[in-house]
Amino acid sequence: MQSRMRTAALMLGLAAMALAGARAPQAQDLKSFEQRITVKVLPNGLTLILCERPEAPVFSYSTFVDAGDVNDPSGQSGLAHMFEHLAFKGTSEIGTTDYAAEKVALAKVEAANDAYEAEYLKAVGRDEHKLAELEKAFKEAEAEAHKFVIPNQFTDIAERNGAEGLNASTGLDETVFFWSMPENRLELWAYLESSRLADTVPREFYQERKVVIEERRMRTDSNPEGRLFEQFAATAYVAHNYGRSSIGWTSEVSQVNATEAMAFHKKFYIGSNIVVAVVGDVKASKAMPVLERYFSRVPAGPKPEEMTTVEPKQFAEKTVAIRDPSQPIYIEGYHRPDYRDPDDAVYEAISDILSNGRVSRLYRSLVRDQQIAAGAEGFSPYPGDKYPSLFVFGAVPLPDHNTAEMRDAIHKEIEKLRTADVSDEELAMFKTRTRADLLRGLADNQGLANNLAEYQTRYGDWRELFLQLDKVDKVTKADIRRVANQVFVPSNRTDAWIETEAPAATDRKAVPADKDGGAQ
């Protein structure tokens, strides 16, 4: 499964991304969509959005769960991500040869894991012989439970019936499930999707826990950029969960259990916390009753309380320096408000003017004119967008140049924003590109479904997707200078960089073999 969170793309996005030139359908305006979109909130609180787009006999959907890595309980990082994996393991009806027997076996797995971890986590007096016996019992319980598993049955059913792009993603702020399918399989899809929301089984939980740990090793522990961004966020934030590892800390992921996972699911996977958007060759009068019947099975419950932790104001510049035998990189971030702030569109304008393509200020200055960087950009929000986040600048120096030069060059561009207005042409280009990006995002069913679900969740009304353009149109040159002077100040800044260090000479015979122990 892929992670939706922008971290990979935001690893400075320092390679140019080619946008596919999709042609937007005609009449891509609010009025035309209002005529084709039906919204219904079910008694359990779940919101359904149907958009009729009969150009082809297919549909796409997006299930948007308003819970992500930031909602992991303290000491249990990685739980949200685990459900991205468990969602494909099936239900009590899919993925098992005998669920009644499997349920008993899974309970024994959980009991065996609890016994093992109780001994493993003893700070004093751990009995290694007993631990080995408990680990053996745990593995035997897992093997017994696995006898009832039909591997990949959920995915096989979907793909045999024409599912394309079947995937899911976990972000800091949300978890999203999506794929496309022939329109004559709508009811099958409704059964499959509602089942994995309402009838989750922690099947092969501990095997998937190992997969998540391996993902962390690949994306963070073995990736210099991953380590840099993780330390950068941890330094920039002192109170809010945005400062935690997005995929989870190894010591915590390795200890979360299926019982804790199901408690997380019970709290967050409820109707009031989920929006399902369907776009394509669907007729609301026929499709809505079908979707109501299936998605009404999702448990009801009060929407989880929003996080109340507020990141305190930063009063002093912070720095993170990593010395590593890898590519040097420089980044710096400034705290900014969340997406609901009246100046949100102003931050979009700054990002666009600084970073959008070869005409952007950072590219022209650092890459084209000075020829000191392989890539440079400014982007926000990072690491998430639901809560106050960061505006990040970054650059990768060319050979014979260093991170200090990147810092100085970026600061010169920031100072220009603070002391002089952007040009009329730059501001106009930002507004034109933003409108074009919106149309591009609406051009295909999947993009539209994703947008509808997200905007309905974040604003309580999908129409805000279009109303955002009004806010963009109102951005002025004075707004950009004002925000730059308020936010881009040293006391609000966190700097982080990788300095290339020659690898230390090592005696291979002296390097101990990597050893994993226990049921962890």
URGI-V642666 format. One record per residue. N is the residue number from 1. SS is DSSP state (A for helix, B for strand, O for the rest). D_CENTER is the distance of its C-alpha to the mean C-alpha in Angstrom with 1 decimal. Layout:
((N:SS:D_CENTER) (N:SS:D_CENTER))
//
This chain:
((1:O:11.6) (2:O:9.1) (3:O:5.5) (4:O:3.9) (5:O:2.6) (6:O:6.1) (7:O:7.8) (8:O:9.8) (9:O:10.9) (10:O:11.5) (11:O:13.6) (12:O:15.9) (13:O:15.7) (14:O:19.2) (15:O:20.3) (16:O:21.1) (17:O:19.1) (18:O:21.5) (19:O:20.6) (20:O:22.3) (21:O:25.0) (22:O:24.5) (23:O:27.3) (24:O:26.4) (25:O:28.6) (26:O:31.2) (27:O:31.1) (28:O:27.5) (29:O:28.2) (30:A:27.6) (31:A:31.0) (32:A:30.6) (33:A:27.3) (34:A:28.9) (35:O:31.6) (36:O:29.2) (37:B:26.6) (38:B:27.3) (39:B:25.3) (40:B:26.3) (41:B:25.4) (42:O:26.6) (43:O:28.7) (44:O:25.9) (45:O:23.7) (46:O:21.4) (47:B:21.2) (48:B:22.0) (49:B:21.9) (50:B:24.1) (51:B:24.7) (52:B:27.8) (53:O:27.7) (54:O:30.5) (55:O:30.6) (56:O:29.9) (57:O:30.1) (58:B:26.5) (59:B:23.5) (60:B:19.7) (61:B:17.6) (62:B:14.2) (63:B:13.8) (64:B:11.5) (65:B:11.5) (66:O:11.3) (67:O:10.1) (68:O:7.3) (69:A:8.0) (70:A:10.0) (71:A:12.2) (72:O:13.4) (73:O:17.1) (74:O:18.8) (75:O:19.8) (76:O:17.5) (77:O:14.2) (78:O:12.4) (79:A:13.5) (80:A:10.4) (81:A:9.4) (82:A:13.0) (83:A:13.0) (84:A:10.8) (85:A:13.9) (86:A:16.6) (87:O:16.0) (88:O:17.7) (89:O:20.5) (90:O:22.5) (91:O:24.4) (92:O:27.9) (93:O:29.2) (94:O:27.1) (95:O:26.9) (96:B:29.9) (97:O:33.7) (98:O:34.7) (99:A:32.2) (100:A:34.9) (101:A:35.7) (102:A:32.2) (103:A:31.3) (104:A:34.2) (105:A:33.1) (106:A:29.6) (107:A:31.2) (108:A:33.3) (109:A:30.3) (110:A:28.8) (111:A:32.2) (112:A:32.7) (113:A:29.4) (114:A:30.3) (115:A:33.7) (116:A:32.4) (117:A:30.0) (118:A:32.6) (119:A:34.9) (120:A:32.3) (121:O:31.1) (122:O:34.7) (123:O:35.3) (124:O:39.0) (125:O:41.0) (126:O:38.6) (127:O:40.7) (128:A:39.5) (129:A:41.8) (130:A:40.5) (131:A:36.9) (132:A:37.7) (133:A:39.2) (134:A:36.3) (135:A:33.9) (136:A:36.2) (137:A:36.3) (138:A:32.5) (139:A:32.3) (140:A:35.2) (141:A:33.5) (142:A:30.4) (143:A:32.7) (144:A:34.5) (145:A:31.4) (146:A:30.3) (147:O:33.6) (148:O:32.4) (149:B:29.2) (150:O:29.1) (151:O:26.3) (152:O:23.8) (153:A:25.9) (154:A:23.1) (155:A:21.7) (156:A:25.4) (157:A:26.4) (158:A:23.7) (159:A:24.4) (160:A:28.1) (161:O:27.9) (162:O:26.3) (163:O:22.5) (164:B:20.8) (165:B:17.2) (166:B:16.5) (167:B:13.0) (168:B:9.9) (169:B:6.2) (170:B:4.4) (171:O:1.9) (172:O:5.1) (173:O:6.7) (174:O:6.5) (175:B:7.0) (176:B:8.5) (177:B:11.6) (178:B:13.7) (179:B:16.8) (180:B:20.2) (181:B:23.6) (182:B:27.3) (183:A:28.3) (184:A:31.0) (185:A:28.4) (186:A:26.8) (187:A:28.4) (188:A:27.4) (189:A:23.7) (190:A:24.1) (191:A:25.6) (192:A:23.0) (193:A:20.0) (194:A:21.8) (195:A:23.1) (196:A:19.9) (197:A:18.8) (198:A:22.3) (199:O:23.7) (200:O:21.2) (201:O:23.0) (202:O:21.9) (203:O:23.4) (204:O:23.3) (205:A:21.0) (206:A:22.4) (207:A:22.2) (208:A:18.5) (209:A:18.2) (210:A:19.9) (211:A:17.5) (212:A:14.5) (213:A:16.9) (214:A:17.7) (215:A:14.2) (216:A:14.2) (217:A:17.7) (218:A:16.8) (219:A:13.7) (220:A:15.0) (221:A:18.6) (222:O:20.0) (223:O:18.2) (224:A:19.8) (225:A:17.1) (226:A:14.6) (227:A:17.2) (228:A:17.9) (229:A:14.5) (230:A:14.3) (231:A:17.9) (232:A:17.4) (233:A:14.9) (234:A:17.1) (235:A:20.1) (236:A:19.0) (237:O:18.2) (238:O:21.0) (239:O:20.2) (240:O:16.8) (241:A:14.0) (242:A:11.9) (243:A:14.5) (244:O:13.6) (245:O:12.1) (246:O:8.4) (247:O:9.6) (248:O:12.8) (249:O:16.3) (250:A:18.5) (251:A:21.3) (252:A:19.2) (253:A:17.3) (254:O:20.8) (255:O:22.3) (256:O:20.1) (257:O:22.2) (258:A:22.2) (259:A:23.9) (260:A:21.2) (261:A:18.6) (262:A:20.7) (263:A:21.2) (264:A:17.5) (265:A:17.5) (266:A:20.7) (267:A:19.4) (268:A:16.2) (269:O:16.8) (270:O:19.6) (271:A:20.7) (272:A:20.4) (273:A:16.6) (274:B:15.9) (275:B:16.5) (276:B:17.4) (277:B:18.3) (278:B:20.7) (279:B:22.0) (280:B:25.0) (281:O:28.5) (282:O:28.6) (283:O:31.3) (284:A:30.3) (285:A:33.7) (286:A:33.4) (287:A:29.7) (288:A:29.0) (289:A:31.5) (290:A:30.0) (291:A:26.5) (292:A:28.0) (293:A:29.9) (294:A:27.0) (295:A:24.2) (296:O:26.7) (297:O:26.5) (298:O:23.2) (299:O:24.3) (300:O:24.9) (301:O:24.4) (302:O:23.8) (303:O:20.4) (304:O:19.1) (305:O:20.1) (306:O:17.8) (307:O:17.4) (308:O:20.6) (309:O:20.2) (310:O:20.8) (311:O:20.3) (312:O:24.0) (313:O:25.2) (314:O:25.3) (315:O:28.9) (316:O:29.1) (317:O:27.5) (318:B:25.6) (319:B:25.4) (320:B:23.8) (321:B:25.8) (322:B:25.0) (323:B:27.9) (324:B:27.0) (325:O:28.7) (326:O:25.9) (327:O:25.2) (328:O:25.5) (329:B:22.7) (330:B:22.9) (331:B:20.3) (332:B:20.9) (333:B:19.1) (334:B:20.5) (335:B:19.5) (336:B:19.1) (337:O:18.9) (338:O:16.1) (339:O:15.8) (340:O:18.9) (341:O:21.1) (342:O:24.0) (343:O:23.3) (344:A:19.7) (345:A:21.3) (346:A:23.3) (347:A:20.3) (348:A:19.3) (349:A:22.9) (350:A:23.0) (351:A:20.0) (352:A:21.6) (353:A:25.1) (354:A:24.1) (355:A:21.8) (356:O:22.1) (357:O:24.0) (358:O:27.4) (359:O:28.9) (360:O:26.6) (361:A:28.2) (362:A:26.4) (363:A:26.9) (364:A:30.5) (365:A:31.3) (366:A:29.7) (367:A:29.5) (368:A:32.4) (369:A:35.0) (370:O:34.8) (371:O:33.4) (372:O:31.9) (373:B:28.2) (374:B:26.5) (375:B:23.7) (376:B:22.7) (377:B:20.4) (378:B:19.2) (379:B:15.9) (380:B:14.2) (381:B:12.3) (382:B:10.8) (383:O:9.0) (384:O:7.9) (385:O:10.1) (386:O:11.4) (387:O:13.6) (388:O:15.8) (389:B:14.1) (390:B:15.6) (391:B:17.2) (392:B:17.2) (393:B:20.0) (394:B:20.4) (395:B:22.8) (396:B:24.0) (397:B:27.8) (398:O:30.2) (399:O:32.7) (400:O:35.3) (401:O:33.0) (402:O:31.0) (403:A:28.2) (404:A:30.9) (405:A:31.7) (406:A:28.1) (407:A:28.0) (408:A:31.3) (409:A:30.6) (410:A:27.3) (411:A:29.3) (412:A:32.0) (413:A:29.6) (414:A:28.3) (415:A:31.9) (416:A:32.8) (417:A:30.2) (418:A:31.8) (419:A:35.4) (420:O:35.7) (421:O:34.4) (422:O:32.3) (423:O:34.5) (424:A:34.9) (425:A:33.8) (426:A:30.5) (427:A:29.7) (428:A:30.9) (429:A:28.8) (430:A:25.6) (431:A:26.5) (432:A:27.5) (433:A:24.4) (434:A:22.2) (435:A:24.2) (436:A:24.1) (437:A:20.3) (438:A:20.3) (439:A:22.9) (440:A:21.1) (441:A:18.0) (442:A:20.5) (443:O:22.5) (444:O:21.1) (445:A:20.5) (446:A:16.9) (447:A:15.9) (448:A:18.0) (449:A:16.7) (450:A:13.1) (451:A:14.5) (452:A:17.0) (453:A:14.7) (454:A:12.4) (455:A:15.6) (456:A:17.5) (457:A:15.1) (458:A:14.8) (459:A:18.4) (460:O:20.2) (461:O:21.5) (462:O:20.2) (463:O:23.0) (464:A:21.2) (465:A:19.6) (466:A:23.1) (467:A:24.3) (468:A:21.9) (469:A:24.3) (470:A:27.1) (471:A:25.4) (472:A:24.8) (473:A:28.5) (474:O:29.6) (475:O:28.1) (476:O:31.2) (477:A:32.1) (478:A:33.1) (479:A:29.7) (480:A:28.1) (481:A:30.8) (482:A:30.6) (483:A:26.8) (484:A:27.2) (485:A:30.1) (486:A:28.4) (487:A:25.1) (488:O:25.9) (489:O:28.3) (490:A:28.8) (491:A:28.6) (492:A:25.0) (493:B:23.9) (494:B:22.2) (495:B:23.2) (496:B:22.0) (497:B:23.4) (498:B:24.3) (499:B:28.0) (500:B:29.3) (501:O:31.6) (502:O:33.9) (503:O:33.2) (504:O:35.6) (505:O:38.4) (506:O:38.1) (507:O:40.6) (508:A:38.8) (509:A:41.3) (510:A:40.2) (511:O:36.5) (512:O:35.9) (513:O:34.2) (514:O:30.6) (515:O:31.2) (516:O:28.9) (517:O:30.7) (518:O:30.7) (519:O:28.4) (520:O:25.5))
//
